[in-house]
Amino acid sequence: MTTDHLPETSAEAAPRGRPRDANRDRALMDATLAELRLHGYSGLTTAAVARRAGVSTATLYRRWRSKEDLVVGAAQAWAENLGPDIDHQDLRCDLGALLQDKAAALEGPSGQLLRAVLGEAAHNRALADVLFDAFVIPLQERVFALLERAVARQEIPPVEDPLVVAEMVIGPMVSHTFLIPPGQDDGASPGTDIADRLLPYLLRALGAASD
């Protein structure tokens, strides 16, 4: 979990009284994720989050003014971390690593939060904007970077619309991970399964030379 979007805890930001306790902030974010997983956005209450975190509701409301603010804060705190963009000097390796990193993210805490709030984001503009910034933009930026490197190495022709390529990663990964149950035979997770299966299709779509 990134702490970049946790409430400010510095003395400058809170000149009166004691500085906020960063441990409480993290406990509240953990509790928010747990309650979202159990009850979804509609069933989440600030009282339940505060109780799970072991703090008073007054403590929660000093940090987040409403349930919506709390969930937006959680989305920012659990923003997707796809790991470092390592240049493997090979498109297949770069793209394969991205797909596996995306699978791990979707099956971890950030994916759990995304699954719990996607429905609410359909009619909550503030939440939708935060989810886009936290979950879509990081992947888009990494796709753009690896495509640029592959074109420079002349592995593929120039890509007319890199955004479409990013969507070709996001769509199948999210739908398969969230909607398809784990395999019955090999026990592979849905994310890992679709990452392995999607890679050759993406390479062919990009015009990469076959092995």
N, C-alpha and C positions, 0 to 999 in steps of 0.2 A: 504494500500500500504506500503510495506517495503521501508525504505530509505537506506538500506544497500548498494545498487548499484547505488545510485545517485552520481553524480560527487563529488569528494572530495572538501570540502569547507573550510578546515582548512587553517590557515595562513602558516603552513609548506608546504602544497601542492601548495600554490599560493604565493610565496614569493614576487612577483612584483605586485604593484597595490592593489586595494581593494579585500578582500576575495569575493568569489562567494556567491551569495544570494541563500540560500537553498529554499526560497519561490519561486524564479524563476524556480529553477530546478523542483520543484513539479508542478508548473503551466505548464511547458513544458511537463511533463509526463502526466498530465491530458489532455492537449491539444492533445498529440499524440494518446492517447486512443480514444478521441472523434473523431478525424479525421479518425482513423482506422475503427471505427464503421460505420462511414458515407461512406467512400470511399474505404476501404480495403487497402492492402499494395500497390497495383499498382497505386491507385489513390491518395495516400498520397503524399504531397509535404512539404518540410521543410518550405517554405514560408507560407503555410496555417497554419502549426503548430505554427510558430512564431507569426503570426497574431492573432490566437485564444488565445495564451498565453499572448498577449500584450507586446511582446518583439521584438527586431530587429532580423533579421536573423544572424547578426554578433554575437549576444548574444548566439543564438543557436549553431552556429558553434564553438564557444569557448568551448562548452561542448561536442558536438558530431560532428565528422568530416564529416559525410555523413548521408543520409537517413537510410542506413542499420545500422549504429552505433546507430542512434536515436531509431530505432525500437528494436534493441537488448537491449539497455538501458531500454526501456519501459518494455520489457519482464522480465528483471531482477528486475525492480522496482515493477512490479505487480506480482511478483512470488507468486505462490499459497500458501495461508496460510490455512491449514486444521484445525487449532485450536489445542488445547492441546490433547495429546494422553492419555486420562484418562483410567485407568485400572478399569473396572467395575466388575472385577472378574467373568466375564461371557462372553463367545464368542459371543453369540447372541447380547448382548448389545454393546460390543466393535465393532463388525462388523457393526451393525446397525448405531452406531454413526458415524463411518467412512463414510458409504455410504451417510448419511445425510449431513455430512460436505463436502463431495465431490460434492454433488448436489448444496449446497449453493455456493461453490467456482466456479463451472461451470456457475452458473447463475449470478455471480457477476462480478466485473471488470476484474479479472484475466481470467475468462472464456470468456468474451467479447473480450479480446485481443487475446486469443488463437484461437477463432473462426475466427478472422480477418486475422491471419497470417499463419494458417496451410497450406494453399495452397502454399505460398511462401517458407515455410520451406522444402517442398518436393524437392526443387532444390537450397536451400541455406544452406550449411553445417553449417556455423557459427550460423545462426538463429536456425536451428534444434538442435544444441548442447545446446544452451541456453534454448530452450523450454524443452528439456529433463531434464536438471538440475533443472529448475524452476517448472515444472509441473509433471514430472513422478517420479523423485527420491523421493520427499517428500511422495508421496503415497506409493511407494514401501517400504520405510523404516517403515512406519506405519503398513502396512500389515505384514511385516516380524515380527515386534514386537508383534502384537496381536496374530499371529499364534504361536510364541514361547511361549507366556504365556498360550495359550489354550492347547498346547501339554504338558507343565509342569503341568497343572492342570488335565491332562488326560481326557480332554473333547473331544479330537480328537486324532487319531493316528498321528505319525510323518508325516509331509508333505514332499513328495518327491521333489517337485519343487515349492517353495514359489513364484518364479517369475511368474509362470503361474497363480497363484491365483491373484496376483496383476494385471495381464493382464485381468483376468476375471472381475475385478472391472472397470478398465479403459475403456476397449472397449465398453461394453454396456452403461456405464454412458455417455461417450462422444457422441457416435452415437445417443443415444436416446435424449439427451439434445439438441444437435445441429440440428438434422434432423427431429425429430418428433414434430409436433405442439402441443400446450397445449390441454389437454382434453376438450371436448365440454360439458361434463356433470357435473363433480364435480369441475372443475376449478383448479385442482391440477397442479402444474408446472411439466414439463417433468422430471426434475431431481428428485423431490420428488417421483413422480410416479414410476420411474424405480428403485429408491433406495428401496422402499417398496416391489416391486415385485421381485427384484433380491436377497434379503436377504435369503429367504428360499431355493432357488436353490444353493446358495453358501454354506449354512450350510449342505445341503445334500451332495454336492460334497466333502466337507471336512470330512464327516463321523460323523458329530455331532449327538448326540442323539436327536430324535424328542420329542417334548413336549407331 
